[in-house]
């Protein structure tokens, strides 16, 4: 009986973590998918975020940091 309750909560935790998106930082920098990162942040912040065409670690001449 106790094992059954433990397995239900473990299954619910596994299911929720599989459906949870990666962090936007990981998606943009490691997976190199800025479009998906912008889409995920748009969902979280409930605003439209557009993808910028920056190269990670390289400064464009038009960009002032």
N, C-alpha and C positions, 0 to 999 in steps of 0.2 A: 504494500500500500504506500509506504513512504517512498519507495523507489519510483513508483508510478508518478507521484506528485513532483518529484525531482526531475524526472524525464520530461514532463510537460513544460516546466519552466525553462529547462535547457533548450527544448525545441522552439519555444517562443522566442528566446533570446537569439538563437541561431538564425531564425527566420527574419527577425527584425534587423540583425546586423548584416545579413545578405542583401536586404533591400535598401540599406542606408548608403547613400552615395559617398564616394571618397571626398576628402577635403579638396577644396578648390586649389590650394597651393600644390598639393601632390599632383592633381590632374593637369595643372598648367606647366609645372616645372619638371616633374619626373616623367609623366606620361606624354608630355609635350602636346597636349590637346587643349589649347586655349579656348576653342569654340565651346567645348563641353563644360569647361570651368566657368565661362561666362553664363552659360545656360543654367548651371547649378546655382550660381550666385543670384541670378534673376529670380529663381524660385524662392530662395531663402529671404532675400531682401524685398521681394515683390516690386521690383523696378526693372526696367529693361537695361541691360548692360551689354554694350557692344564690344566685340573683340577688337583689340588693338594689335597691330602688326609689329610688335617689338621682338627683338631677338634677346633671349635671356643672357644677361651679362654683357651685352653690347649696346652702347649708347648710339642712338641715331643722332644725326647732326641737328635735326629739328627739335629734339626733345631737350628740355631744360630740367634738370633734376634739382 
